Amino acid sequence: MPAWAGCPEEVSCQTSAPLLGAVGLSLCSLGNRGQHNPYAVAEAFRWHRSLEATPSKAKAFYLVLAAVMVIGTMLCLLPLDPFKMLYWSAVLNGVAAAPVMVMLQPLSRSRAVMGQFDSPRGLQAVAWIATAAMCLAIAGLAASMFL
C-alpha cells in the first residue's frame, strides 16, 4: 500500500508528499550540516553571523542560510542516487583535504603562527607521512578512473 493511501482526495498526496518530505529532510539536515556553509561564508566576508541574531541584523547570513536550504531541497528532488552523492561528496572532501594538509604542514611548525604550540619534529614527520598517503590515494583514484 502506498504511503499516500490515506490522504483525502482533495489533496494531491502523490505529488505533495514527496515534495514535503524533501523540504522536511532539508530542514532536518540543516541543523547538523547546512549551517557550516553560511557560517564559513559569513566569516570570510566578516558579516554578522549568529542564529540568535534577527534576520534584520544578519541579512547576508540568513540569505546564505536560505540559499543552502533551497539548494539542499533541490538536491533532494534530483533523480540521483543519494548514496552515490554521499560517496562522491566524501571523495571530493578527500581530494580537497590533501592540498589543505600540504599548506598546514609549514604553518604548524612556524613559531610566528603557532607561538609556543608549534609541533615537534616527530609529529611533523607523522603529519607528512599522512599527507603523502593522502596524495598517493588521490593519485591512485585518478589512475583507476582513467586506466
C-alpha positions as CSV (number, residue, x, y, z in Angstrom):
1,M,0.0,0.0,0.0
2,P,1.5,3.4,-0.9
3,A,2.3,5.9,1.8
4,W,-0.3,8.4,0.5
5,A,-3.2,5.8,0.5
6,G,-4.9,7.5,3.5
7,C,-4.9,11.0,2.0
8,P,-8.1,12.8,1.2
9,E,-8.9,13.2,-2.5
10,E,-8.8,17.0,-2.5
11,V,-5.1,16.8,-1.5
12,S,-2.8,15.5,-4.2
13,C,-0.6,13.4,-1.9
14,Q,1.2,11.7,-4.8
15,T,2.8,15.0,-5.7
16,S,2.8,16.9,-2.5
17,A,4.0,14.2,-0.1
18,P,7.4,13.7,-1.8
19,L,7.9,17.4,-2.0
20,L,7.0,18.0,1.6
21,G,9.3,15.1,2.6
22,A,12.2,16.7,0.6
23,V,11.6,20.1,2.2
24,G,11.4,18.5,5.7
25,L,14.5,16.4,5.0
26,S,16.5,19.5,4.0
27,L,15.2,21.4,7.1
28,C,16.2,18.5,9.4
29,S,19.7,18.2,7.9
30,L,20.2,22.0,8.3
31,G,20.9,21.5,12.0
32,N,24.0,19.4,11.5
33,R,25.4,20.1,8.1
34,G,23.8,23.1,6.5
35,Q,25.0,25.7,9.0
36,H,28.6,25.2,8.2
37,N,28.5,26.9,4.8
38,P,26.7,30.1,5.9
39,Y,29.0,30.4,8.9
40,A,32.1,29.9,6.7
41,V,30.8,32.4,4.1
42,A,29.9,35.0,6.7
43,E,33.2,34.6,8.4
44,A,35.1,35.0,5.2
45,F,33.3,38.3,4.4
46,R,33.3,39.4,8.1
47,W,29.5,39.6,8.2
48,H,27.5,39.5,11.4
49,R,26.7,35.8,11.9
50,S,24.5,34.2,14.5
51,L,21.3,32.2,14.6
52,E,20.5,34.2,17.7
53,A,20.6,37.5,15.7
54,T,17.4,38.6,14.0
55,P,17.3,38.4,10.2
56,S,17.3,42.2,10.0
57,K,20.7,42.3,11.9
58,A,22.3,39.5,9.9
59,K,20.7,39.8,6.5
60,A,23.5,38.3,4.4
61,F,24.0,35.4,6.8
62,Y,20.3,34.5,6.7
63,L,20.3,34.9,2.9
64,V,23.1,32.4,2.6
65,L,21.3,30.1,5.0
66,A,18.1,30.3,2.9
67,A,20.2,29.6,-0.2
68,V,21.7,26.5,1.4
69,M,18.2,25.3,2.3
70,V,16.9,25.8,-1.2
71,I,19.9,24.0,-2.7
72,G,19.5,21.1,-0.3
73,T,15.9,20.8,-1.2
74,M,16.7,20.9,-4.9
75,L,19.3,18.2,-4.5
76,C,16.6,16.1,-2.8
77,L,14.4,16.5,-5.8
78,L,17.0,15.5,-8.4
79,P,16.8,11.9,-9.7
80,L,20.2,11.0,-8.3
81,D,21.1,8.1,-6.1
82,P,21.7,9.7,-2.6
83,F,24.3,7.1,-1.7
84,K,26.3,7.9,-4.8
85,M,26.0,11.6,-3.9
86,L,27.3,10.8,-0.4
87,Y,30.1,8.7,-1.8
88,W,31.2,11.4,-4.3
89,S,31.0,14.1,-1.7
90,A,33.3,12.1,0.5
91,V,35.7,11.6,-2.4
92,L,35.7,15.4,-3.1
93,N,36.3,16.1,0.6
94,G,39.3,13.7,0.5
95,V,40.7,15.3,-2.7
96,A,40.3,18.7,-1.1
97,A,42.0,17.6,2.1
98,A,45.4,16.9,0.5
99,P,46.2,20.5,-0.5
100,V,45.0,21.8,2.8
101,M,47.2,19.3,4.6
102,V,50.2,20.4,2.4
103,M,49.5,24.1,3.3
104,L,49.1,23.3,7.0
105,Q,52.4,21.5,7.5
106,P,54.6,24.6,7.3
107,L,52.1,26.6,9.3
108,S,52.1,24.0,12.1
109,R,55.8,24.3,12.7
110,S,56.0,28.1,12.4
111,R,56.6,29.8,15.7
112,A,55.3,33.1,14.2
113,V,51.9,31.4,13.5
114,M,51.7,28.8,16.4
115,G,53.7,30.6,19.1
116,Q,54.7,28.1,21.8
117,F,52.3,25.5,20.4
118,D,54.4,24.7,17.3
119,S,54.6,20.9,16.5
120,P,57.5,18.8,17.5
121,R,59.6,17.0,14.8
122,G,58.1,13.6,15.4
123,L,54.6,14.9,14.9
124,Q,55.7,16.8,11.8
125,A,57.1,13.5,10.4
126,V,53.8,11.7,11.1
127,A,51.8,14.6,9.5
128,W,54.0,14.5,6.4
129,I,53.5,10.7,6.1
130,A,49.7,11.2,6.4
131,T,49.9,13.9,3.8
132,A,51.9,11.7,1.4
133,A,49.4,8.9,2.0
134,M,46.5,11.2,1.0
135,C,48.4,12.4,-2.1
136,L,49.1,8.8,-3.1
137,A,45.5,7.8,-2.5
138,I,44.3,10.7,-4.8
139,A,46.9,9.6,-7.4
140,G,45.6,6.0,-7.2
141,L,42.0,7.2,-7.5
142,A,42.9,9.3,-10.6
143,A,44.8,6.4,-12.1
144,S,41.9,3.9,-11.5
145,M,39.5,6.3,-13.1
146,F,41.5,6.9,-16.3
147,L,43.1,3.5,-16.8
